[in-house]
Amino acid sequence: MLNKKNYLKYYKRIYLKGKSTRIKKKFIFLFIFVIFTSVSVLLAFFINTEEMYTMDLNETDSVVNQAVSVKKKKLRTDFTNWNRSCDWNLILVNNVNEVPDYFLPNLKQYGDVEVDERIFSSLSEMIQESAKNGVKLWVSSGYRSKERQKQLFDRDFSENLKQNMNKEDAYNLSLKNISLPGKNEHNTGLAIDFNAAGEEFCSTKEYEWLIENSANYGYILRYPKDKEQVTGRVFEPAHFRYVGEEAAKIIKIQKLCLEEYISSLMK
Ligand SMILES: [Zn+2]
């Protein structure tokens, strides 16, 4: 029989059971809500990242192009005004700053190559001093005319095309390795390539000696490995540039590249 007492017990049981079920439901709902929100936030983040990444890939066709586009952003500094009034040894030439027409090198023969006569004595002195230390340095490239530069660029460009690259990639790669006529430091007569060497030069004692001593003669490693995005050129361990003793020592001590050093002077 369901008398009053029993009825109350029964009612409490049913009511409390219902209540705990409702609490459980609330918890389950809250739990699902938290999980759902977290998953949505995570998904949104990943989709965004993926979109950004895809955009980069779409904008540029290849890794090479991506590097070039990063480089272009970093290389925006216009040194035209600087070049107009600076000392001859601090002229700045790179992929976006051409050798000014009024900058005329006074060429002098150094072995098989020509260099600006104003760097002739420092270069001779440096090479003689290095030889005393058993270091064998010779100049494989000095001044290059714009015509010669064009030949080198065209040759590199067509080599790249032969590697099945599309025109844009091939062009950008040549830009990174060779530079356009007028936009290469060799057009100034102030740049030197040693020993006809490539990247392997960085593991030679000749390179070590140059890194240690070239600043005393006014020369800097022009395209350091950790400055590729600022110079716009790949690491070239055998390419040195005359900037004068004072600038070379500051650049060496402060671990700068020429763009950074000159930017600091322009401030
Ligand atoms: Zn060079």
Residues whose N, C-alpha, C, O or C-beta is under 5 A from the ligand:
A	BS01	ZN	I192 D193 H239
